[in-house]
Amino acid sequence: MRLSLLGYILFFFTPTGYAQQSEYELLKQELNENSLPLINIVVTNTADINKDTYTDGEIEISDYKKRTDGATETLRYRCQYKYRGASSSIYAKKSFAIKLKDKANNNLDANILGMRADDNWILDAMAIDRIRMRNRICFDCWNAINSTPYTTNYGNRNGTEGVFVEVFVNGEYHGLYCMTDKINRKLLGLKKAATDGEGTISVRGILYKGINWGSGSNLLSYDNADMSGETWNAWELQYPDDYPSIATWQPLTHLIDFCSYKTPLSYFRQEYRNWFYTDNLLDYIIFTLALNVGDNLYKNTFLSVVDITQAHRYLLTPWDMDMSLGGYYNGEYYDVLPDIDRYNYAAPFSRLYIQDIDCFREQMSKHWEQLSMNQLSINKIEERLDRYAQMFQMSGAWEREYKRWNDNPVPLKENVAEELDYVKDWYRRNYNALCVQFNTINTIIPIKEDHKVNTIYTLDGRRIDTDIRNLPKGIYIINGKKTTILKGR
């Protein structure tokens, strides 16, 4: 009997096949309570996987905790793969988009690793992230501080969930990944488009995603670009993406018209709460400042409305946050602290903050003060970082990731905890800087000393390399303590 090429691959990588077992099978036999779930991507020819079209294959999930659909330790599904991401697709370690399929090739919902039932999933490669957890840390923080202001089937969650996994391709080790669900209509509880008896489409739930920088994505103006496609003025239509048209893009034009300076300030002041959820806006500002999520607003941000026929109030949901916590978009260090004024160019913040509508600046300060004492506190952030680092080390995943991907494309540390020292130091300095900007100066905490005499920082976190005797009068953080210099020395 002749085997198909796919059958040959499946046979070769089973314990009863050849004596030489795959890396996946060998590691699967060692699963224990410290193991990360194992994901084996099975395709006939890996060269068929591309960025534009889906390729048929299978996915096998082995999880010691048996979280997938509450079933056995190992499950296999039919699926389709393609590479995902724009700039990230140039790296050797690529991210995957996955669609689960049933035997009839219809979409199949499955509760992967206990996150939620869905047919669309992401395997995030995190290739440029030196700690392989920035995006996940950011989403964990966001989910902890913000939720949908209306009831959904998923606990009012307004961000992705994710589980770190180790990925194999046809049995060969491929690296440490994060498997996540997607921001979509189901997660956010958006109403499906309706069709009447004559086949006329009625748009209800709306979901847009910012994909570029520009006046359109700043919600300040737009040009007369064609509305028959899935992209328009720096935005991408996520739902209902089957019906790109004037009907699906027009709600966004109405939002931009309202946010633009064509709208009189008195009318803007009176109506902005009918267009945005204020707490959602405040959470978004504080969150992106605290973690310095630098490639967002409104690029890499979703805007959604539950039912545009009933109301036009938009919800913000962040996306793609690798550029955060002192890291740059290309994996280099970005030892820069954010400034509140960074939002002056984008609506509705440009008016809310500059004009201080409804004491918006005071609201921001109180929001930071509250969050800085709990979910965005130093201890909470460090706990999250340390928990994932321990998970990577105890499972052996970091050692394998280091051997497979060090210097491709960014250098990694053999011990991830060493890389976290930089992130923790950056966050402490950023925390202090925000305390100053929001006038919560009494909450400033000591910065970790680097074993040098007279380590000096300004209150906005800027390192000063000078003799303490040459400092002008002012308040500094010297050797980890807040210090007042009354006069020049």
Residue pairs with C-beta under 8 A, 6 or more apart in sequence:
3 11
5 44
5 45
6 42
6 44
9 42
9 44
9 170
10 42
11 17
12 18
12 22
12 171
13 21
13 22
13 24
13 25
13 40
13 42
13 170
13 171
14 25
15 21
15 25
22 168
22 170
22 171
22 172
23 168
23 171
23 172
23 173
24 38
24 40
24 60
24 168
24 171
24 172
24 173
25 171
27 38
27 166
27 173
28 38
28 62
28 74
31 38
31 62
31 64
31 73
32 64
33 64
34 394
34 395
35 64
35 395
36 163
36 164
36 165
36 166
36 176
36 391
36 395
36 397
37 61
37 62
37 63
37 64
37 65
37 67
37 113
37 163
37 165
37 166
37 179
38 61
38 62
38 63
38 165
38 166
38 168
39 59
39 60
39 61
39 62
39 123
39 165
39 166
39 167
39 168
39 177
39 179
40 59
40 60
40 62
40 167
40 168
40 169
40 170
40 171
41 57
41 59
41 81
41 96
41 167
41 168
41 169
41 170
41 174
42 57
42 58
42 59
42 60
42 170
43 49
43 55
43 56
43 57
43 58
43 81
43 169
43 170
44 56
44 57
46 169
46 170
48 55
49 55
49 81
49 82
49 83
49 96
50 82
50 83
51 82
51 83
51 84
51 89
52 82
53 82
54 80
54 81
54 82
54 97
54 99
55 80
55 81
55 82
56 78
56 79
56 80
57 78
57 79
57 80
57 81
58 76
58 77
58 78
58 79
59 76
59 77
59 79
59 98
59 100
60 74
60 75
60 76
61 68
61 74
61 75
61 76
61 77
61 112
61 113
62 73
62 74
63 73
63 74
63 113
64 73
65 114
66 72
66 73
67 111
67 113
67 114
67 163
68 75
68 110
68 111
68 112
68 113
68 114
69 75
69 110
69 111
70 111
70 114
77 100
77 101
77 108
77 110
78 100
78 101
78 102
78 103
78 105
78 108
79 98
79 99
79 100
79 101
80 98
80 99
80 101
81 96
81 97
81 98
82 96
82 97
83 89
83 94
83 95
83 96
83 97
84 94
84 95
84 96
84 97
84 122
85 94
85 95
85 125
87 329
88 94
88 95
88 125
88 127
88 128
89 95
91 125
91 127
91 128
91 408
91 409
92 127
92 408
92 409
93 125
93 127
93 174
93 175
93 405
93 408
93 409
94 125
94 127
95 122
95 123
95 124
95 125
95 127
95 177
96 122
96 123
96 125
97 120
97 121
97 122
98 120
98 121
98 122
98 123
99 107
99 119
99 120
100 107
100 108
100 109
100 110
100 119
100 120
100 121
101 107
101 108
101 119
102 108
107 119
108 119
109 117
109 118
109 119
110 117
110 118
110 119
111 117
112 118
112 121
112 179
112 181
113 163
113 165
113 179
114 163
115 161
115 162
115 163
115 180
115 181
116 154
116 161
116 181
116 187
118 181
118 182
118 184
118 186
118 187
120 181
120 182
120 184
121 179
121 180
121 181
121 182
122 160
122 179
122 180
122 181
122 182
123 165
123 167
123 177
123 178
123 179
124 135
124 162
124 177
124 178
124 179
124 180
125 175
125 177
126 132
126 133
126 134
126 135
126 176
126 177
126 178
126 322
127 331
127 405
127 409
127 410
128 322
128 327
128 329
128 330
128 331
128 409
128 410
129 135
129 322
129 327
129 331
129 410
130 327
130 331
130 410
130 411
130 412
130 413
130 419
131 327
131 385
131 389
131 416
131 419
131 420
131 423
132 176
132 178
132 392
132 398
132 401
132 416
133 164
133 178
133 385
133 388
133 389
134 321
134 322
134 324
134 325
134 327
135 162
135 178
135 320
135 321
135 322
135 324
136 162
136 164
136 178
136 180
136 388
137 291
137 324
137 325
137 381
137 384
137 385
137 388
138 287
138 291
138 293
138 318
138 321
138 324
138 325
139 159
139 160
139 161
139 162
139 180
139 318
139 321
140 384
141 287
141 290
141 291
141 375
141 376
141 381
141 384
142 158
142 159
142 283
142 287
142 318
143 157
143 158
143 159
143 161
144 375
145 283
145 286
145 287
145 371
145 375
145 376
146 158
146 159
146 279
146 280
146 283
146 284
146 287
147 155
147 156
147 157
147 158
148 156
148 157
148 158
148 188
148 189
148 315
149 156
149 277
149 279
149 280
149 315
150 156
150 189
150 306
151 189
152 187
152 188
152 189
153 186
153 189
154 186
154 187
154 189
157 187
158 188
158 280
158 315
158 317
159 183
159 317
159 318
160 180
160 181
160 182
160 183
161 180
161 181
162 178
162 179
162 180
162 181
163 178
163 179
163 180
164 176
164 177
164 178
164 179
164 388
164 391
164 392
164 397
165 176
165 177
165 178
165 179
166 173
166 175
166 176
166 177
166 395
166 397
166 400
167 174
167 175
167 176
167 177
168 174
173 400
173 404
174 404
175 400
175 401
175 404
175 405
176 392
176 397
176 398
176 400
176 401
181 187
183 207
183 209
183 238
183 302
183 317
183 319
184 207
184 238
184 239
185 192
185 205
185 207
185 239
188 205
188 207
188 304
188 306
188 315
188 317
189 306
190 204
190 205
190 206
190 207
190 239
190 304
190 305
190 306
190 307
191 204
191 205
191 306
191 307
192 204
192 205
192 240
193 201
193 202
193 203
193 204
193 205
193 240
193 242
193 243
194 201
194 202
194 204
195 201
195 202
196 202
201 240
201 243
201 247
202 309
203 240
203 243
203 247
203 248
203 251
203 308
203 309
204 307
204 308
204 309
205 239
205 240
205 304
205 305
205 306
205 307
205 308
206 239
206 240
206 248
206 251
206 252
206 303
206 304
206 305
206 308
207 237
207 238
207 239
207 302
207 303
207 304
208 235
208 236
208 237
208 238
208 252
208 302
208 303
208 304
209 235
209 236
209 238
209 300
209 301
209 302
209 303
209 319
210 217
210 234
210 235
210 236
210 298
210 299
210 300
210 301
210 302
210 303
211 217
211 231
211 234
211 235
211 236
211 299
212 234
212 299
213 234
213 299
214 233
214 234
215 221
215 222
216 222
216 223
216 232
216 233
216 234
216 235
216 256
217 233
217 234
217 235
217 298
217 299
218 298
218 345
218 346
218 347
219 255
219 256
219 259
219 260
219 298
219 346
219 347
219 348
220 256
220 259
220 260
220 261
220 346
220 347
220 350
221 256
221 260
222 232
222 233
222 253
222 256
223 233
225 232
225 233
226 232
227 244
227 245
227 246
227 248
227 249
227 250
228 244
228 245
229 244
230 236
230 237
230 241
230 244
231 237
232 249
232 252
233 252
234 299
235 252
237 244
237 248
237 249
238 302
240 248
251 305
251 308
251 312
252 303
254 312
255 275
255 303
255 312
255 314
256 347
257 263
258 268
258 271
258 275
259 268
259 275
259 347
259 348
260 347
265 351
265 355
268 348
268 351
268 357
269 355
269 357
269 358
272 348
272 351
272 352
272 357
274 311
274 312
274 313
275 312
275 313
275 314
275 348
276 313
276 314
276 316
276 348
277 313
277 314
277 315
278 363
280 315
280 316
281 316
281 348
281 349
281 352
282 363
282 364
282 367
283 367
283 371
284 297
284 316
284 318
285 343
285 349
285 364
285 367
286 364
286 367
286 368
286 371
286 376
287 293
287 318
287 371
287 376
288 296
288 297
288 318
288 338
289 338
289 340
289 342
289 368
289 434
290 368
290 371
290 372
290 376
290 430
290 431
290 434
291 321
291 324
291 325
291 427
292 324
292 325
292 326
292 334
292 336
292 337
292 338
292 430
293 318
293 321
293 323
293 324
294 323
294 324
294 328
294 329
294 334
294 338
295 320
295 321
295 322
295 323
295 329
296 318
296 319
296 320
296 321
297 343
297 346
298 316
298 346
300 318
300 319
300 320
300 321
301 316
301 317
301 318
301 319
302 315
302 316
302 317
302 318
302 319
303 314
303 315
303 316
304 314
304 315
304 317
305 311
305 312
305 313
305 314
305 315
322 329
323 329
323 334
325 423
325 426
325 427
326 333
326 334
326 335
326 422
326 423
326 426
326 427
326 430
327 333
327 334
327 423
328 334
331 409
331 410
332 410
333 422
335 426
337 429
337 430
337 433
337 460
337 461
337 462
338 430
339 437
340 353
340 364
340 437
340 438
343 349
343 350
343 353
344 350
344 353
344 354
351 357
352 358
352 360
353 360
353 361
353 364
364 438
365 438
365 439
365 440
368 376
368 434
368 435
368 438
368 440
369 438
369 440
369 443
372 431
372 434
372 435
372 440
372 443
373 443
374 380
376 431
378 427
378 428
378 431
378 445
381 424
381 427
382 424
382 427
385 420
385 423
385 424
386 417
386 420
389 398
389 416
389 417
389 420
391 397
392 398
392 401
392 416
393 399
393 415
393 416
393 417
398 415
398 416
399 414
401 412
402 412
402 413
402 414
405 412
406 412
412 419
413 419
424 448
425 447
425 448
428 445
428 447
428 448
429 447
429 457
429 461
430 461
431 445
432 444
432 445
432 447
432 457
432 459
432 460
432 461
432 477
433 459
433 460
433 461
435 441
435 443
435 444
435 459
436 444
436 459
436 460
437 460
441 459
441 475
444 459
444 477
444 482
446 477
446 480
446 481
446 482
447 455
447 457
447 477
447 480
448 480
449 455
449 479
449 480
453 479
454 467
454 468
454 478
454 479
455 478
455 479
455 480
456 463
456 464
456 465
456 466
456 468
456 471
456 476
456 477
456 478
457 463
457 464
457 476
457 477
457 478
458 464
458 474
458 476
458 477
459 475
459 476
459 477
464 471
464 476
468 478
468 489
469 489
470 488
470 489
471 485
471 488
471 489
472 485
472 488
473 485
473 486
473 487
473 488
474 484
474 485
475 482
475 483
475 484
475 485
476 482
476 483
476 484
476 485
477 483
